[in-house]
Amino acid sequence: MARLTPVPFADLVRRMRREVEVSQSIFDLPVAKWFFPKKELDFSASHFSGRASTPVGPAAGPQTQLAQNIILSWLAGGRILELKTVQVNDHLEIPRPCIHIPNVGYNVEWSQELTVPESLLEYAKAVYLVEILKKSRGFGAFDDAAGFAAGGDTVYDTSVGYDLDGIRSEKVTGFLRSLQNPAPHFEGLRRQLTGDLSEFGDIELPSSISNCVTLSTFHGCPAKQVEAIVRYLLEELGFHVIIKFNPTLLGFQEVGKLLIDRLGYHHLTLLREAFDQDLQYDDALEMLRRLRGDAENRGLAVGAKFTNTLVVANNPKFFPTQTDPYMYLSGQPLHVIAMNLMQRVREELGFELGVSFSAGIDRKNFAAAVACGMVPVTTCTDLLRQGGYGRLPQYLTRLAEEMRRCGVTSREAYVLATRGHGAEAVAQTLRLMNGGAEIWDHERSRLTTVANEHPNDFPRAVREAAAAAGLDGDAIVLQATRVAGRLNGREIVPALADDPRYHAQSNQSEPRRLDRALDLYDCINCDLCIPACPNDAIFAYDAKLVETPTELLRLRPGGGLERSQGSGLAIRKAHQLGVVQSLCNECSNCDVYCPQHGAPFKVKEQVFLSLDSFRSPGSRDGFCRQDNILHARVGGVEMQFGPEPERNRAVLRGAGFILEVQWEPFEVMQGRATDSESVTLDTALLRRMKTVWESIFNSGKPNMVNPDPLAGRAGSSVEEKLSTRNTI
């Protein structure tokens, strides 16, 4: 497998700008699937790193590795963005395929696939691009209409693993310090914005990218080492820390009871050794109790994230067992397990803990997870399903519906009101504070009335009562939402295991397959593969229709051609698909959702961002443009195609031959073998090269290898398109 190749920053900016003008989309996400909140609804939530304008975002994973991934999540409504886990070993050999999500999710992908310096730069690029979208004149129409930053800002939560030595290494520690002080990296990006991009060079950028770390210790890390890592992050680096717990914390018997006995996933095998090696429940509770106070003494916070994926025995139906004996479960059954673990920990700690959550979140259960007072509520598996990033706005649409049902307009009022526990939560919160009990005794009647009859005004009433007594009203409301979330969870969590939507029998169907093979220029044009790719590696382009016989050429040394019938070439549909091989990690998710047999990432035309990625070991056949030369590799053999349309000619050179072609009408003029042996060539290849040159690298439609073409108008204007945007 070839390594992922990040897109140059200037090319990302150029494509964004041009794509908005031409297609009213950014990175293939149409404006109709962007998140546009109404000003009267406040989804904002407090996070350790600040206040975010929504409580949702992508979990650390495929959606937060490359800059364009992060932008797609942001456009779709994510405002707490968990950056993909970074570790010291940044040259991993991950088995392929690595993702399989026909219903329930399985994967064998568990860490970043970029080097640590590349990851840092991708995160800096993403932050810069977000600020461009929010602030620049070039995208101002979207900013003004969308209210992208209403009610808060964007929070970036970094993620690191997996052991103390790796995190203390200069590589990872340097990465973390650079997130705290990214100015040198931002300045390097500014210098790339010259000429037509200079208007974006004076955008104000944040002084820090992240001051919060989610610690992923994955499986088998001893309790003492987990705590040592947290203390290093707190004491030496000054980060807030969220500890990501594994579902094994619930125990082998309890997980087995939920997963197999109650939910019916009898085809899965739990591994007792994974439970024995992982952090144990009692150790985790004691660690949280110790670390909480130590963090608070430093003006920092420690939280918990539920949960990591669940390790199970690999099933050869999904992944090669000879490369990895384990696979990692996500999706519907993990939701039930993680919610039960979350609620159990909260009930037993004896204090309220900031809780982050990611396990099987989708549009149907997102609002309930928010009602449990967790921030953020993140998702991964669901965004790898049909529709991709475009599924995320539906989460907030459902939350808005639930908020309206409760008669509230803010997230915090919703948490306090949805199950009727708001007054009780405030009472519990105040009784734990100096002077708080007296406030509650004095204000009980009034606050209870407001909570019951005017729930939208309840948070404001609590703040006013606190302020009158000289207390921090914001802190009290934050704590009260956590208490209310725990109380709400007592009603929400026990019902999950009985809900049929989480049971195995409800999650057996797979995407429909046609009895039809996928071909280079032939598919049903469903475009399901485009949003299924988290890296935006698959794109659509418009090709000229071709249906013509081709010739099989025999080129002789010294000149002369022998012509016979070739294989022929047919392009019967203008709408075609290509793959940016530099951005494809061969995860195979596009294959899961393709209705035909063959896998788009293997079959469709492959193009590369650069000659370096084109020549990277393991790269597939495909094409790369450098200046006015199209570099091609077919059957492992490299060639160079030099189009000169202005002279109505093109020249193809390869190992042992040269060929001259008339451009229009397309016809071979002359050629010869340059070595002592004859060369055989089908002119179908020449037709392909002409199509790739005209339709991908030189078309009017922006893509990653053609970021800023000379393009005319396409469809309605930006303003017209905005009139049909996704509002809540």
C-alpha positions in Angstrom: 0.0 0.0 0.0 1.2 3.5 -0.9 1.4 6.0 2.0 -1.1 8.8 2.3 0.1 12.1 0.8 -1.3 15.3 2.3 -2.6 17.9 -0.2 -0.5 21.1 -0.4 -2.1 23.9 1.6 -2.4 26.3 -1.2 -4.1 23.7 -3.3 -6.7 23.1 -0.6 -7.5 26.8 -0.4 -7.7 27.1 -4.2 -10.0 24.1 -4.5 -12.3 25.4 -1.7 -12.6 28.8 -3.3 -13.2 27.5 -6.8 -15.5 24.6 -5.8 -17.8 27.0 -4.0 -18.1 29.1 -7.2 -18.5 26.2 -9.6 -20.3 23.4 -7.7 -21.6 25.1 -4.5 -19.8 22.5 -2.5 -16.5 22.1 -0.6 -14.6 18.8 -0.9 -17.6 17.2 -2.5 -20.0 18.0 0.3 -22.8 20.1 -1.2 -24.1 23.1 0.6 -27.4 21.4 1.1 -25.7 19.0 3.5 -23.9 21.7 5.5 -25.1 22.5 9.0 -26.8 25.9 9.2 -28.2 26.5 12.7 -30.9 29.0 13.4 -29.9 31.8 15.7 -32.7 31.1 18.2 -31.3 27.7 19.0 -28.2 27.5 21.2 -26.5 24.1 21.0 -23.3 25.4 22.7 -21.5 23.4 25.3 -18.7 23.9 27.7 -15.6 21.8 27.1 -12.3 21.8 29.0 -10.8 23.8 26.2 -13.6 26.4 25.9 -17.1 26.7 24.7 -18.1 25.0 21.4 -21.1 26.0 19.4 -22.3 22.4 19.2 -21.7 19.4 21.4 -21.0 17.1 18.5 -18.0 16.2 16.4 -16.1 13.3 14.8 -14.3 10.9 17.1 -10.6 10.4 16.8 -10.3 8.3 13.6 -10.5 8.4 9.8 -12.5 11.7 9.8 -9.9 13.7 11.6 -6.6 12.7 10.0 -6.3 14.8 6.9 -7.1 18.5 6.7 -10.0 18.1 4.3 -11.5 15.4 6.5 -11.6 17.8 9.4 -13.1 20.6 7.3 -15.8 18.2 6.1 -16.7 17.4 9.7 -16.8 21.1 10.5 -19.0 22.0 7.6 -21.4 19.3 8.7 -21.7 20.7 12.2 -18.9 19.3 14.2 -17.5 21.9 16.6 -15.6 19.6 19.0 -13.1 17.9 16.8 -11.1 15.0 18.2 -7.9 14.8 16.2 -6.7 11.3 15.2 -4.5 9.5 17.8 -0.8 10.2 17.4 1.9 7.9 18.6 5.6 7.6 18.4 5.5 4.7 16.0 4.4 6.6 12.9 5.3 4.1 10.2 2.7 1.5 10.8 1.9 -1.4 8.5 -1.9 -1.6 8.9 -3.6 -4.6 7.3 -5.8 -4.0 4.3 -8.7 -3.9 4.2 -9.0 -2.2 7.5 -12.7 -1.1 7.8 -15.9 -3.2 7.3 -19.2 -1.5 8.2 -22.0 -3.2 6.3 -24.2 -2.8 9.5 -22.2 -3.2 12.7 -18.7 -1.7 12.5 -15.4 -3.7 12.5 -11.9 -2.4 12.0 -8.2 -3.2 12.4 -7.1 0.5 12.0 -6.0 2.1 15.3 -3.6 4.9 14.8 -2.5 7.7 12.5 -1.1 6.8 9.1 0.9 10.0 8.7 4.2 10.8 10.3 3.9 12.9 13.5 5.2 16.0 11.7 2.7 15.4 8.9 -0.1 15.1 11.5 0.9 18.3 13.1 0.9 20.2 9.8 -2.5 18.7 8.8 -4.0 19.9 12.1 -2.5 23.4 11.6 -3.9 23.4 8.0 -7.3 22.5 9.2 -7.4 25.2 11.8 -6.3 27.8 9.3 -9.0 26.6 6.8 -11.7 26.8 9.4 -10.7 30.4 10.2 -10.7 31.2 6.5 -14.2 29.9 6.2 -15.3 31.9 9.2 -13.6 35.2 8.5 -12.4 35.7 5.0 -14.2 37.8 2.4 -13.9 34.9 -0.1 -16.3 32.8 2.0 -18.1 35.6 3.8 -21.5 34.9 2.2 -21.5 31.5 3.9 -20.2 32.9 7.2 -22.9 35.6 7.4 -25.8 33.3 6.3 -24.8 30.3 8.3 -23.8 31.7 11.6 -21.1 29.2 11.8 -19.6 30.5 15.0 -22.9 31.4 16.7 -23.0 30.5 20.4 -19.4 29.5 20.8 -16.3 28.5 18.8 -14.6 25.4 17.6 -12.6 23.2 20.0 -9.8 20.9 18.9 -9.2 17.9 21.3 -6.0 16.1 20.4 -5.4 12.4 21.1 -2.2 10.6 21.9 -1.1 7.1 22.9 -0.1 4.5 23.8 2.6 4.2 26.4 4.6 6.5 28.7 7.9 6.2 26.9 6.3 7.0 23.5 4.4 10.1 24.9 7.5 11.3 26.7 9.6 11.0 23.5 10.7 14.2 21.8 8.6 13.3 18.8 5.3 13.2 20.7 6.1 15.8 23.4 7.3 18.2 20.7 4.0 17.5 18.8 2.0 18.5 21.9 4.0 21.6 22.6 3.6 22.7 19.0 -0.2 22.4 19.4 0.1 24.8 22.4 2.2 27.1 20.3 1.5 26.6 16.6 2.6 30.1 15.5 5.7 28.9 13.6 3.6 26.4 11.6 0.9 29.0 10.9 3.5 31.3 9.6 4.9 28.7 7.3 1.4 28.2 5.9 0.9 31.9 5.5 4.0 32.1 3.3 2.3 29.7 0.9 -0.6 32.0 0.3 0.9 34.3 -2.4 -0.4 35.8 -5.5 -4.2 35.1 -6.0 -4.3 33.7 -2.4 -2.7 36.6 -0.7 -6.1 37.8 0.6 -6.1 34.9 3.0 -2.6 35.6 4.4 -3.8 38.1 7.0 -6.4 35.9 8.6 -6.2 36.1 12.4 -5.4 32.7 13.9 -5.6 31.3 17.4 -2.6 31.4 19.6 -3.2 27.7 20.5 -4.7 24.7 18.7 -5.4 22.6 21.7 -4.9 22.5 25.5 -6.8 19.2 26.0 -5.6 15.7 25.4 -7.6 12.5 25.1 -5.4 9.7 26.3 -5.9 6.5 24.4 -3.9 3.7 26.1 -5.7 1.1 24.0 -5.5 -2.4 25.2 -3.2 -3.9 27.8 -1.7 -0.7 29.4 -1.1 -1.2 33.2 -3.0 1.1 35.6 0.2 2.6 37.0 1.4 3.6 33.6 -2.0 5.1 32.6 -1.8 7.3 35.7 1.8 8.2 35.1 1.0 9.3 31.6 -1.9 11.5 32.9 0.4 13.1 35.5 3.0 13.8 32.8 0.4 15.5 30.6 -0.9 17.5 33.6 2.2 18.4 35.4 4.9 18.7 32.7 2.8 19.9 29.8 -0.2 21.6 31.3 -2.9 19.9 29.4 -6.4 19.0 30.5 -6.7 15.2 30.2 -9.6 13.0 29.2 -8.9 9.3 29.8 -10.4 7.1 27.1 -11.5 3.9 28.8 -11.9 0.5 27.1 -15.3 -1.3 27.3 -13.4 -4.2 28.9 -13.6 -2.1 32.1 -17.2 -3.4 32.5 -15.8 -7.0 33.0 -15.8 -10.1 31.0 -19.1 -11.5 32.4 -21.0 -8.3 32.1 -19.9 -7.6 28.6 -20.7 -11.1 27.6 -24.1 -10.9 29.2 -24.9 -7.7 27.2 -23.3 -8.5 23.9 -24.1 -12.2 23.5 -27.0 -13.1 25.9 -29.1 -10.0 25.6 -28.2 -8.5 22.2 -27.6 -11.8 20.5 -24.2 -11.4 18.8 -23.4 -15.1 19.1 -21.0 -15.0 16.1 -18.6 -12.8 18.1 -16.0 -14.2 20.4 -14.8 -12.2 23.4 -11.1 -12.7 24.4 -10.7 -13.2 28.2 -7.0 -12.2 28.0 -8.0 -8.8 26.7 -10.1 -8.2 29.8 -7.4 -9.6 32.1 -4.7 -7.4 30.6 -6.7 -4.2 30.5 -7.2 -1.6 33.3 -9.4 -3.0 36.0 -12.6 -1.3 37.2 -11.6 -0.6 40.8 -8.2 0.6 39.7 -9.8 3.0 37.3 -12.1 4.5 39.9 -9.4 5.0 42.4 -7.2 6.6 39.8 -9.9 9.0 38.8 -10.4 10.0 42.4 -6.7 10.7 42.9 -6.2 12.5 39.7 -9.3 14.8 39.9 -8.1 16.6 43.0 -4.5 16.9 41.7 -5.7 18.3 38.5 -7.9 20.9 40.2 -5.1 22.1 42.3 -3.3 23.0 39.1 -6.3 24.7 37.6 -6.8 21.8 35.2 -9.3 19.1 34.8 -9.4 15.3 34.3 -12.4 13.7 32.5 -13.4 10.3 31.1 -14.3 9.2 27.7 -16.5 6.1 27.1 -15.3 4.2 25.2 -12.7 2.8 22.9 -13.6 0.0 20.5 -14.1 -3.6 21.9 -11.5 -6.1 21.0 -13.0 -9.4 19.7 -11.6 -12.4 17.8 -11.0 -11.7 14.2 -13.5 -13.2 11.8 -12.0 -14.2 8.4 -15.2 -13.0 6.8 -14.0 -9.5 7.3 -10.2 -9.4 7.6 -7.2 -11.7 7.0 -6.6 -13.6 10.2 -3.0 -14.3 9.3 -2.2 -10.6 9.7 -4.2 -9.7 12.8 -5.8 -12.1 15.2 -8.0 -9.3 16.6 -10.6 -7.0 15.3 -12.3 -4.1 17.0 -16.1 -3.8 17.3 -18.0 -0.5 17.0 -21.5 0.6 16.2 -24.8 -0.5 17.7 -23.8 -3.2 20.2 -20.9 -1.1 21.5 -23.3 1.8 22.2 -25.2 -0.4 24.7 -22.0 -1.6 26.4 -20.4 1.8 26.6 -23.6 3.5 27.9 -23.9 0.9 30.7 -20.2 1.4 31.6 -20.5 5.2 31.6 -23.6 5.2 33.9 -22.0 2.7 36.3 -18.9 4.7 36.7 -20.8 8.0 37.2 -23.0 6.4 39.9 -20.1 5.0 41.8 -17.6 7.8 41.8 -19.4 10.0 44.3 -18.7 13.2 42.3 -19.6 14.6 38.9 -17.1 14.0 36.2 -16.8 15.6 32.8 -17.7 12.9 30.4 -17.0 12.5 26.7 -18.7 9.8 24.7 -18.3 7.9 21.5 -19.8 4.5 20.8 -22.4 3.7 18.2 -23.7 7.3 18.1 -26.2 8.1 15.2 -29.0 10.5 14.6 -31.5 8.3 16.5 -29.6 8.2 19.8 -27.6 11.4 19.7 -30.2 13.5 21.6 -30.5 10.9 24.3 -26.7 10.9 24.7 -26.8 14.7 25.0 -29.5 14.3 27.6 -27.1 12.3 29.7 -25.0 15.5 30.0 -22.0 14.3 28.1 -19.7 16.7 26.1 -18.7 16.0 23.5 -20.8 13.3 22.0 -18.7 12.1 19.1 -19.2 9.7 16.2 -17.1 7.7 13.8 -18.8 4.5 12.5 -22.0 6.2 11.4 -20.0 8.7 9.3 -18.6 5.8 7.4 -22.0 4.7 6.3 -24.0 5.8 3.2 -24.0 9.6 3.0 -20.7 10.0 5.0 -20.2 13.4 6.6 -23.7 14.5 5.3 -25.2 12.4 8.0 -24.0 14.6 10.8 -26.4 17.6 10.4 -29.3 15.1 11.0 -28.0 14.6 14.6 -28.5 18.3 15.3 -31.9 18.3 13.5 -33.1 15.6 15.9 -31.7 17.4 18.9 -33.5 20.6 17.8 -36.8 18.6 17.6 -36.3 17.3 21.1 -35.5 20.7 22.4 -38.7 22.1 20.9 -40.6 19.3 22.4 -39.3 20.4 25.8 -40.0 24.0 25.1 -36.4 25.0 25.4 -33.9 26.8 23.1 -30.6 25.8 24.7 -28.7 22.6 25.1 -28.2 23.1 28.9 -31.9 23.8 29.4 -32.7 20.6 27.4 -30.5 18.5 29.7 -32.1 20.0 32.8 -35.7 19.7 31.4 -36.0 16.6 29.2 -36.6 14.1 32.1 -37.8 16.6 34.7 -34.7 16.4 36.9 -33.6 20.0 36.6 -34.6 21.2 40.1 -33.3 18.1 41.8 -29.9 18.5 39.9 -29.6 22.1 41.0 -30.5 21.2 44.6 -27.8 18.4 44.6 -25.2 20.8 43.1 -25.9 23.7 45.6 -25.9 21.4 48.6 -22.3 20.5 47.9 -21.1 24.1 47.8 -20.4 26.5 50.7 -23.5 28.5 51.3 -25.3 26.6 48.5 -27.7 24.8 50.8 -29.0 28.1 52.2 -29.5 29.4 48.6 -31.5 26.4 47.7 -33.6 26.6 50.9 -34.4 30.2 50.1 -35.0 29.8 46.4 -36.5 26.3 46.3 -40.0 27.3 45.6 -39.2 29.9 42.9 -36.6 27.8 41.1 -38.8 24.7 41.2 -41.7 26.6 39.7 -39.5 28.0 36.9 -38.1 24.5 36.2 -41.5 23.0 35.9 -43.4 25.8 34.2 -40.7 27.8 32.3 -37.9 25.3 31.6 -36.2 27.6 29.0 -35.7 30.2 31.7 -34.4 27.8 34.3 -30.6 28.1 33.6 -30.9 31.9 33.7 -32.9 31.8 36.9 -30.2 29.6 38.5 -27.4 32.0 37.4 -29.3 34.9 38.8 -29.8 33.2 42.2 -26.1 32.2 42.3 -24.9 35.7 41.3 -27.1 37.3 44.1 -25.3 35.1 46.6 -21.8 35.8 45.1 -21.4 32.4 43.5 -20.3 31.4 40.0 -23.6 30.8 38.2 -21.9 29.3 35.1 -20.1 26.8 37.2 -23.2 25.8 39.0 -25.2 25.4 35.8 -22.4 23.3 34.3 -22.3 21.0 37.3 -26.1 20.8 37.4 -26.2 19.6 33.8 -23.8 16.9 34.7 -25.9 15.9 37.7 -29.1 16.0 35.6 -27.3 13.9 32.9 -26.6 11.2 35.5 -30.2 11.3 36.7 -31.5 11.1 33.1 -29.1 8.2 32.5 -30.9 6.2 35.1 -33.9 6.2 32.8 -32.2 6.1 29.4 -29.5 3.4 29.9 -31.5 0.5 31.3 -33.8 0.5 28.3 -31.1 0.2 25.7 -30.5 -3.5 25.9 -34.2 -4.1 25.3 -34.3 -1.9 22.2 -34.5 -4.1 19.1 -32.5 -1.7 17.0 -29.3 -2.7 18.9 -29.9 -6.4 18.6 -28.1 -8.7 16.2 -31.2 -9.7 14.4 -31.8 -6.0 13.5 -28.3 -5.6 12.2 -27.8 -8.4 9.7 -28.7 -6.8 6.4 -25.9 -5.6 4.2 -25.9 -3.1 1.3 -27.5 -4.5 -1.8 -25.2 -6.0 -4.4 -26.1 -6.3 -8.1 -25.0 -9.2 -10.2 -22.8 -6.8 -12.2 -19.1 -6.2 -12.3 -17.7 -2.7 -11.9 -15.7 -1.5 -14.9 -13.2 1.3 -15.5 -15.8 3.4 -17.4 -19.0 1.6 -16.5 -21.0 1.8 -13.3 -24.6 2.7 -12.4 -23.6 6.2 -11.4 -25.0 6.0 -7.8 -22.0 7.9 -6.4 -22.4 6.1 -3.1 -18.7 5.6 -3.0 -17.9 9.4 -2.9 -19.2 10.2 0.6 -18.2 6.7 1.8 -14.6 7.7 1.5 -13.5 9.6 4.7 -10.5 11.1 2.8 -12.4 12.6 -0.2 -10.2 10.4 -2.4 -13.0 9.5 -4.8 -14.4 12.2 -7.1 -16.7 12.6 -10.1 -15.6 14.0 -13.5 -17.2 14.6 -16.9 -15.8 12.7 -19.8 -16.4 12.9 -23.5 -18.5 10.0 -24.9 -16.4 7.5 -26.8 -17.3 4.3 -28.5 -14.8 3.3 -31.0 -12.6 0.4 -32.2 -9.0 0.7 -31.3 -5.9 -0.6 -33.0 -3.2 -3.0 -31.8 0.0 -1.5 -32.9 3.3 -3.3 -33.4 6.1 -0.8 -33.5 9.2 -2.0 -35.3 12.8 -0.8 -34.7 13.7 1.9 -37.2 10.1 2.9 -37.8 7.0 1.5 -39.3 3.7 0.3 -37.8 1.8 -2.9 -38.1 -1.9 -2.3 -37.3 -4.5 -4.9 -36.3 -7.8 -4.8 -34.4 -7.5 -3.7 -30.8 -9.7 -4.2 -27.7 -11.9 -1.2 -28.4 -12.9 1.5 -25.9 -16.4 2.6 -24.8 -17.3 5.6 -22.6 -21.1 5.6 -22.8 -21.7 7.9 -19.8 -20.3 11.4 -19.3 -20.4 11.0 -15.5 -17.3 9.1 -14.4 -15.4 8.4 -11.2 -11.8 8.7 -10.4 -9.6 8.0 -7.4 -6.9 10.2 -6.0 -4.5 7.3 -5.1 -2.4 9.6 -2.9 -5.4 10.0 -0.6 -6.6 6.4 -0.7 -5.5 4.2 2.2 -7.3 1.2 0.7 -9.6 0.9 3.7 -12.2 -0.7 1.4 -15.2 1.2 2.8 -16.1 2.3 -0.8 -16.4 -1.4 -1.7 -18.8 -2.1 1.1 -21.3 0.5 -0.3 -20.7 0.0 -4.0 -23.7 -2.0 -5.5 -21.4 -3.6 -8.1 -18.5 -6.1 -7.7 -15.0 -4.8 -8.0 -14.3 -2.0 -5.5 -14.0 1.6 -6.9 -10.6 2.2 -5.3 -9.2 -0.7 -7.4 -11.1 -0.3 -10.6 -11.6 3.4 -11.4 -9.0 5.7 -12.9 -6.2 6.4 -10.5 -4.5 9.8 -10.3 -1.7 11.1 -8.1 -1.0 14.4 -6.4 2.7 14.4 -7.1 5.5 12.4 -8.8 6.7 11.4 -5.3 3.4 9.7 -4.5 3.2 8.4 -8.0 6.5 6.6 -7.6 5.9 5.6 -4.0 6.5 1.9 -3.4 3.3 0.0 -3.6 1.4 2.6 -5.7 -1.1 1.3 -8.2 -1.1 2.0 -11.9 -2.4 5.4 -12.7 -1.5 9.0 -13.9 0.2 12.1 -12.6 0.5 15.5 -14.2 3.7 17.4 -13.9 3.8 20.6 -15.9 2.6 19.6 -19.4 3.5 16.0 -19.1 1.2 13.2 -18.1 3.1 10.5 -16.4 1.4 7.1 -16.7 2.0 3.6 -15.3 0.1 0.8 -16.8 0.9 -2.9 -16.0 3.8 -1.6 -13.9 5.4 0.1 -16.9 5.9 3.9 -16.8 5.3 6.1 -19.8 5.2 9.9 -20.5 2.4 11.4 -22.5 3.0 14.9 -23.9 -0.2 16.6 -25.2 0.1 19.6 -27.5 -3.5 20.4 -28.5 -2.4 23.8 -29.8 -0.3 21.9 -32.4 -2.9 19.2 -32.8 -0.5 16.5 -31.7 0.7 14.5 -28.7 3.7 12.3 -28.1 3.9 9.1 -26.1 7.2 7.9 -24.9 7.9 4.7 -23.0 10.6 2.1 -22.5 11.7 1.2 -26.0 9.3 3.2 -28.1 8.0 6.6 -29.2 4.7 7.4 -30.8 3.2 10.5 -32.3 -0.6 11.1 -32.2 -2.9 13.6 -34.0 -5.0 15.3 -31.3 -8.2 15.9 -33.3 -9.4 13.7 -34.8 -7.5 11.4 -32.5 -5.3 9.2 -34.7 -1.9 7.5 -34.5 0.4 9.1 -37.1 3.7 7.4 -36.7 5.9 5.6 -34.2 8.9 3.3 -33.8 10.6 1.1 -31.4 13.8 2.7 -30.0 15.5 -0.5 -29.0 16.2 -3.6 -30.9 12.9 -5.3 -30.1 9.4 -4.6 -31.4 6.8 -3.1 -29.0 3.1 -3.9 -29.0 0.6 -1.3 -27.8 -3.2 -1.0 -27.9 -4.5 2.5 -28.8 -7.2 2.2 -26.1 -4.5 3.3 -23.7 -3.9 6.5 -25.8 -7.7 7.2 -25.7 -7.6 6.7 -21.9 -4.7 9.2 -21.6 -6.5 11.8 -23.6 -9.6 11.4 -21.5 -7.7 11.6 -18.2 -5.8 14.7 -19.5 -8.9 16.5 -20.7 -11.5 15.4 -18.2 -9.5 15.2 -14.9 -6.4 17.3 -15.1 -7.7 20.1 -17.4 -11.5 20.2 -16.8 -13.5 23.0 -15.5 -14.6 21.0 -12.4 -12.3 21.3 -9.4 -10.8 18.2 -7.8 -7.7 17.5 -5.7 -5.4 17.2 -8.7 -7.0 20.1 -10.5 -7.8 22.5 -7.7 -8.4 25.8 -9.5 -9.4 25.3 -13.2 -10.5 28.1 -15.4 -14.2 27.5 -15.0 -17.4 29.2 -16.0 -20.7 29.2 -14.2 -22.2 25.9 -13.3 -25.8 25.9 -12.1 -27.3 28.4 -9.7 -25.4 31.1 -7.9 -24.0 30.8 -4.4 -26.8 33.1 -3.1 -29.5 31.0 -4.9 -28.0 27.8 -3.5 -27.9 29.2 0.0 -31.7 29.7 -0.1 -32.1 25.9 -0.1 -29.5 25.2 2.7 -30.1 22.9 5.6 -31.7 24.9 8.4 -32.9 23.6 11.7 
